[in-house]
Amino acid sequence: MIRSTQLAAEGVRHLSAPPAFFGLLAFGILSLLLYLVLRLDRD
């Protein structure tokens, strides 16, 4: 019982991509949102 819980917890920690990819993706999305907000504010 405890062993299966440990295996499940280790399975959750596995990322499908390297952490740098998630960081770059988040940076890109936030940059795009900032660009759109600043562009809308100019109008």
Backbone as XML, in Angstrom:
<?xml version="1.0"?>
<chain id="A" units="angstrom">
  <residue number="1" name="MET">
    <atom name="N" x="0.831" y="-1.201" z="0.000"/>
    <atom name="CA" x="0.000" y="0.000" z="0.000"/>
    <atom name="C" x="0.872" y="1.260" z="0.000"/>
  </residue>
  <residue number="2" name="ILE">
    <atom name="N" x="1.817" y="1.331" z="0.899"/>
    <atom name="CA" x="2.687" y="2.504" z="0.977"/>
    <atom name="C" x="3.590" y="2.554" z="-0.255"/>
  </residue>
  <residue number="3" name="ARG">
    <atom name="N" x="4.051" y="1.379" z="-0.688"/>
    <atom name="CA" x="4.937" y="1.333" z="-1.860"/>
    <atom name="C" x="4.232" y="1.865" z="-3.109"/>
  </residue>
  <residue number="4" name="SER">
    <atom name="N" x="2.971" y="1.505" z="-3.315"/>
    <atom name="CA" x="2.248" y="1.974" z="-4.493"/>
    <atom name="C" x="2.001" y="3.485" z="-4.423"/>
  </residue>
  <residue number="5" name="THR">
    <atom name="N" x="1.816" y="4.018" z="-3.222"/>
    <atom name="CA" x="1.630" y="5.465" z="-3.071"/>
    <atom name="C" x="2.916" y="6.195" z="-3.429"/>
  </residue>
  <residue number="6" name="GLN">
    <atom name="N" x="4.053" y="5.642" z="-3.046"/>
    <atom name="CA" x="5.334" y="6.271" z="-3.388"/>
    <atom name="C" x="5.566" y="6.254" z="-4.896"/>
  </residue>
  <residue number="7" name="LEU">
    <atom name="N" x="5.198" y="5.167" z="-5.556"/>
    <atom name="CA" x="5.367" y="5.092" z="-7.003"/>
    <atom name="C" x="4.461" y="6.099" z="-7.703"/>
  </residue>
  <residue number="8" name="ALA">
    <atom name="N" x="3.245" y="6.269" z="-7.211"/>
    <atom name="CA" x="2.320" y="7.224" z="-7.813"/>
    <atom name="C" x="2.840" y="8.646" z="-7.631"/>
  </residue>
  <residue number="9" name="ALA">
    <atom name="N" x="3.404" y="8.943" z="-6.471"/>
    <atom name="CA" x="3.931" y="10.285" z="-6.208"/>
    <atom name="C" x="5.128" y="10.574" z="-7.115"/>
  </residue>
  <residue number="10" name="GLU">
    <atom name="N" x="5.961" y="9.565" z="-7.368"/>
    <atom name="CA" x="7.105" y="9.762" z="-8.246"/>
    <atom name="C" x="6.658" y="9.947" z="-9.693"/>
  </residue>
  <residue number="11" name="GLY">
    <atom name="N" x="5.563" y="9.309" z="-10.069"/>
    <atom name="CA" x="5.040" y="9.453" z="-11.419"/>
    <atom name="C" x="4.512" y="10.849" z="-11.666"/>
  </residue>
  <residue number="12" name="VAL">
    <atom name="N" x="3.980" y="11.491" z="-10.662"/>
    <atom name="CA" x="3.424" y="12.829" z="-10.814"/>
    <atom name="C" x="4.536" y="13.845" z="-11.042"/>
  </residue>
  <residue number="13" name="ARG">
    <atom name="N" x="5.710" y="13.611" z="-10.476"/>
    <atom name="CA" x="6.809" y="14.573" z="-10.588"/>
    <atom name="C" x="7.444" y="14.604" z="-11.967"/>
  </residue>
  <residue number="14" name="HIS">
    <atom name="N" x="7.165" y="13.616" z="-12.800"/>
    <atom name="CA" x="7.795" y="13.546" z="-14.124"/>
    <atom name="C" x="7.172" y="14.585" z="-15.048"/>
  </residue>
  <residue number="15" name="LEU">
    <atom name="N" x="8.022" y="15.446" z="-15.629"/>
    <atom name="CA" x="7.537" y="16.463" z="-16.556"/>
    <atom name="C" x="7.637" y="15.939" z="-17.981"/>
  </residue>
  <residue number="16" name="SER">
    <atom name="N" x="6.708" y="16.361" z="-18.815"/>
    <atom name="CA" x="6.722" y="15.905" z="-20.202"/>
    <atom name="C" x="7.722" y="16.681" z="-21.051"/>
  </residue>
  <residue number="17" name="ALA">
    <atom name="N" x="8.246" y="17.790" z="-20.513"/>
    <atom name="CA" x="9.230" y="18.603" z="-21.228"/>
    <atom name="C" x="10.205" y="19.181" z="-20.205"/>
  </residue>
  <residue number="18" name="PRO">
    <atom name="N" x="11.369" y="19.620" z="-20.646"/>
    <atom name="CA" x="12.323" y="20.211" z="-19.699"/>
    <atom name="C" x="11.768" y="21.491" z="-19.066"/>
  </residue>
  <residue number="19" name="PRO">
    <atom name="N" x="12.161" y="21.773" z="-17.833"/>
    <atom name="CA" x="11.648" y="22.974" z="-17.145"/>
    <atom name="C" x="11.922" y="24.268" z="-17.909"/>
  </residue>
  <residue number="20" name="ALA">
    <atom name="N" x="13.028" y="24.334" z="-18.637"/>
    <atom name="CA" x="13.346" y="25.536" z="-19.405"/>
    <atom name="C" x="12.273" y="25.802" z="-20.462"/>
  </residue>
  <residue number="21" name="PHE">
    <atom name="N" x="11.705" y="24.745" z="-21.021"/>
    <atom name="CA" x="10.643" y="24.920" z="-22.018"/>
    <atom name="C" x="9.427" y="25.587" z="-21.397"/>
  </residue>
  <residue number="22" name="PHE">
    <atom name="N" x="9.047" y="25.158" z="-20.190"/>
    <atom name="CA" x="7.905" y="25.769" z="-19.517"/>
    <atom name="C" x="8.197" y="27.233" z="-19.177"/>
  </residue>
  <residue number="23" name="GLY">
    <atom name="N" x="9.421" y="27.522" z="-18.792"/>
    <atom name="CA" x="9.794" y="28.899" z="-18.495"/>
    <atom name="C" x="9.727" y="29.784" z="-19.727"/>
  </residue>
  <residue number="24" name="LEU">
    <atom name="N" x="10.245" y="29.287" z="-20.846"/>
    <atom name="CA" x="10.200" y="30.066" z="-22.082"/>
    <atom name="C" x="8.768" y="30.225" z="-22.582"/>
  </residue>
  <residue number="25" name="LEU">
    <atom name="N" x="7.966" y="29.197" z="-22.427"/>
    <atom name="CA" x="6.564" y="29.280" z="-22.837"/>
    <atom name="C" x="5.818" y="30.313" z="-22.000"/>
  </residue>
  <residue number="26" name="ALA">
    <atom name="N" x="6.022" y="30.280" z="-20.690"/>
    <atom name="CA" x="5.366" y="31.260" z="-19.819"/>
    <atom name="C" x="5.853" y="32.672" z="-20.137"/>
  </residue>
  <residue number="27" name="PHE">
    <atom name="N" x="7.143" y="32.837" z="-20.387"/>
    <atom name="CA" x="7.686" y="34.143" z="-20.736"/>
    <atom name="C" x="7.071" y="34.658" z="-22.033"/>
  </residue>
  <residue number="28" name="GLY">
    <atom name="N" x="6.939" y="33.783" z="-23.006"/>
    <atom name="CA" x="6.348" y="34.176" z="-24.284"/>
    <atom name="C" x="4.892" y="34.587" z="-24.148"/>
  </residue>
  <residue number="29" name="ILE">
    <atom name="N" x="4.130" y="33.826" z="-23.379"/>
    <atom name="CA" x="2.714" y="34.139" z="-23.195"/>
    <atom name="C" x="2.551" y="35.462" z="-22.451"/>
  </residue>
  <residue number="30" name="LEU">
    <atom name="N" x="3.325" y="35.647" z="-21.385"/>
    <atom name="CA" x="3.220" y="36.891" z="-20.623"/>
    <atom name="C" x="3.687" y="38.093" z="-21.446"/>
  </residue>
  <residue number="31" name="SER">
    <atom name="N" x="4.715" y="37.904" z="-22.264"/>
    <atom name="CA" x="5.175" y="38.991" z="-23.131"/>
    <atom name="C" x="4.098" y="39.363" z="-24.144"/>
  </residue>
  <residue number="32" name="LEU">
    <atom name="N" x="3.439" y="38.365" z="-24.701"/>
    <atom name="CA" x="2.371" y="38.628" z="-25.657"/>
    <atom name="C" x="1.215" y="39.370" z="-24.990"/>
  </residue>
  <residue number="33" name="LEU">
    <atom name="N" x="0.841" y="38.949" z="-23.795"/>
    <atom name="CA" x="-0.234" y="39.634" z="-23.077"/>
    <atom name="C" x="0.153" y="41.072" z="-22.754"/>
  </residue>
  <residue number="34" name="LEU">
    <atom name="N" x="1.387" y="41.287" z="-22.337"/>
    <atom name="CA" x="1.842" y="42.646" z="-22.041"/>
    <atom name="C" x="1.816" y="43.507" z="-23.302"/>
  </residue>
  <residue number="35" name="TYR">
    <atom name="N" x="2.246" y="42.945" z="-24.413"/>
    <atom name="CA" x="2.219" y="43.670" z="-25.678"/>
    <atom name="C" x="0.784" y="44.063" z="-26.044"/>
  </residue>
  <residue number="36" name="LEU">
    <atom name="N" x="-0.148" y="43.131" z="-25.900"/>
    <atom name="CA" x="-1.541" y="43.417" z="-26.250"/>
    <atom name="C" x="-2.127" y="44.491" z="-25.329"/>
  </residue>
  <residue number="37" name="VAL">
    <atom name="N" x="-1.826" y="44.404" z="-24.041"/>
    <atom name="CA" x="-2.363" y="45.393" z="-23.092"/>
    <atom name="C" x="-1.806" y="46.779" z="-23.405"/>
  </residue>
  <residue number="38" name="LEU">
    <atom name="N" x="-0.518" y="46.867" z="-23.656"/>
    <atom name="CA" x="0.075" y="48.166" z="-23.968"/>
    <atom name="C" x="-0.432" y="48.710" z="-25.298"/>
  </residue>
  <residue number="39" name="ARG">
    <atom name="N" x="-0.658" y="47.817" z="-26.246"/>
    <atom name="CA" x="-1.184" y="48.248" z="-27.553"/>
    <atom name="C" x="-2.615" y="48.754" z="-27.425"/>
  </residue>
  <residue number="40" name="LEU">
    <atom name="N" x="-3.441" y="48.075" z="-26.630"/>
    <atom name="CA" x="-4.824" y="48.515" z="-26.429"/>
    <atom name="C" x="-4.875" y="49.825" z="-25.658"/>
  </residue>
  <residue number="41" name="ASP">
    <atom name="N" x="-3.928" y="50.005" z="-24.761"/>
    <atom name="CA" x="-3.912" y="51.222" z="-23.949"/>
    <atom name="C" x="-3.580" y="52.440" z="-24.797"/>
  </residue>
  <residue number="42" name="ARG">
    <atom name="N" x="-2.821" y="52.232" z="-25.874"/>
    <atom name="CA" x="-2.403" y="53.346" z="-26.735"/>
    <atom name="C" x="-3.582" y="53.915" z="-27.516"/>
  </residue>
  <residue number="43" name="ASP">
    <atom name="N" x="-4.566" y="53.109" z="-27.829"/>
    <atom name="CA" x="-5.726" y="53.558" z="-28.617"/>
    <atom name="C" x="-6.611" y="54.531" z="-27.869"/>
  </residue>
</chain>
